[in-house]
Amino acid sequence: MTFRCSCTFPISGPNKLPRFKQWAAANAPDIAFSLPPQVPVKSEKMTIRVRSIADRDSLLALLDGAKL
């Protein structure tokens, strides 16, 4: 599977990857994504990769207003 597009969104605090995985399983199960191996605790943003621009737009629409 090739992940050609990236998507950056604000997220803060520890355990960013598990929190995003849990949110994605509940809210965006049909969107395939690739996560970075780790995200520093001090980072205020996270970038993930998705397969297409349509997936990126769908994910950003779902993330708008989400509490992660």
Rosetta blueprint (number, residue, H / E / L):
1 M L
2 T L
3 F L
4 R L
5 C E
6 S E
7 C E
8 T E
9 F E
10 P E
11 I L
12 S L
13 G L
14 P L
15 N L
16 K H
17 L H
18 P H
19 R H
20 F H
21 K H
22 Q H
23 W H
24 A H
25 A H
26 A H
27 N H
28 A L
29 P L
30 D L
31 I L
32 A L
33 F E
34 S E
35 L L
36 P L
37 P L
38 Q L
39 V L
40 P L
41 V L
42 K L
43 S L
44 E L
45 K E
46 M E
47 T E
48 I E
49 R E
50 V E
51 R L
52 S L
53 I H
54 A H
55 D H
56 R H
57 D H
58 S H
59 L H
60 L H
61 A H
62 L H
63 L H
64 D L
65 G L
66 A L
67 K L
68 L L
